Amino acid sequence: MMKGGLLFSDRVTTVSPHYAREIQTPEFGCGLEGVVTARASDLTGLINGIDTAVWNPAKDRYIPAPYNAADLGGKAACRVALLNLAKLEAPPTAPIYGMVCRLTEQKGLDLLLANKNFFLKEDVRLIVLGAGQNATKRRCTRSRLRRRTRWRSPTGWMKP
């Protein structure tokens, strides 16, 4: 069925230009790389990005306080709210790292976990939010349990 869709569609799009290249290889093509490669002239990888009309902290009704590049005043209130939501505490100078993605190695979680000691030793906070592979979720949970005060990895997606 997927092969038929690829063959008879007007265009083929993917989530990124990189993924458009990846699915033309045996490693990521899942047996369909030949068909995808044959349709390469109709294949487009969409650039990842955000819709700034929707994701704009100056106008976002779901955050505690608005802010923009000229006035960062509301950002501190958003930081406090995020830390409270994640049940973390941090001094005002401690960086907060965040990752929202599918919990798969393909999305870079393997790189994060390979460097977990940085997040566990340094005075930083890490919030990982997503859903995905059970083995990857377990690895995040094990790392989180070592330093509950610095690492949170709730599963599932949070919706306003």
Residue pairs with C-beta under 8 A, 6 or more apart in sequence:
2 32
3 32
3 35
6 12
6 32
6 35
6 36
6 39
7 35
7 39
9 42
10 42
11 42
11 43
11 44
12 36
12 39
12 42
12 43
12 44
13 43
13 44
13 45
13 46
14 20
14 23
14 43
14 44
14 45
14 46
15 45
15 46
15 48
16 45
16 46
16 47
16 48
17 45
17 46
17 47
18 45
19 28
19 45
20 43
20 44
20 45
21 45
22 28
23 29
23 30
23 32
23 33
23 36
24 33
24 36
24 37
24 40
24 43
25 33
26 33
29 36
36 43
57 63
57 66
57 67
57 68
57 74
57 75
57 78
58 66
58 67
58 68
59 66
60 66
62 160
63 74
63 78
63 81
64 74
64 77
64 78
64 80
64 81
65 73
65 74
65 75
65 76
65 77
65 78
66 74
67 73
67 74
67 75
67 78
76 92
79 92
79 96
82 96
82 127
83 89
83 90
83 96
83 125
86 125
86 127
86 152
86 154
87 152
88 125
88 127
88 149
88 150
88 152
89 149
90 96
90 125
91 123
94 123
94 124
94 125
95 124
95 125
96 124
96 125
96 126
96 127
97 119
97 124
97 125
97 126
97 127
98 126
98 127
98 128
98 129
99 108
99 109
99 112
99 126
99 127
99 128
99 129
99 130
100 129
100 130
101 107
101 108
101 109
101 130
101 132
102 130
102 131
102 132
103 109
103 128
103 130
103 131
103 132
103 133
103 136
103 137
103 140
103 155
104 132
104 133
104 136
105 133
105 136
107 130
107 132
109 128
109 132
109 136
109 139
109 140
112 119
112 128
113 139
113 140
113 143
116 143
118 124
119 126
119 143
119 147
119 150
119 151
120 143
120 146
120 147
120 150
120 151
124 150
125 150
125 151
125 152
126 150
126 151
126 152
127 151
127 152
127 153
128 140
128 151
128 152
128 153
129 153
129 154
129 157
129 158
130 155
130 157
131 137
131 155
131 156
131 157
137 153
137 155
140 153
141 153
143 151
143 153
144 151
144 152
144 153
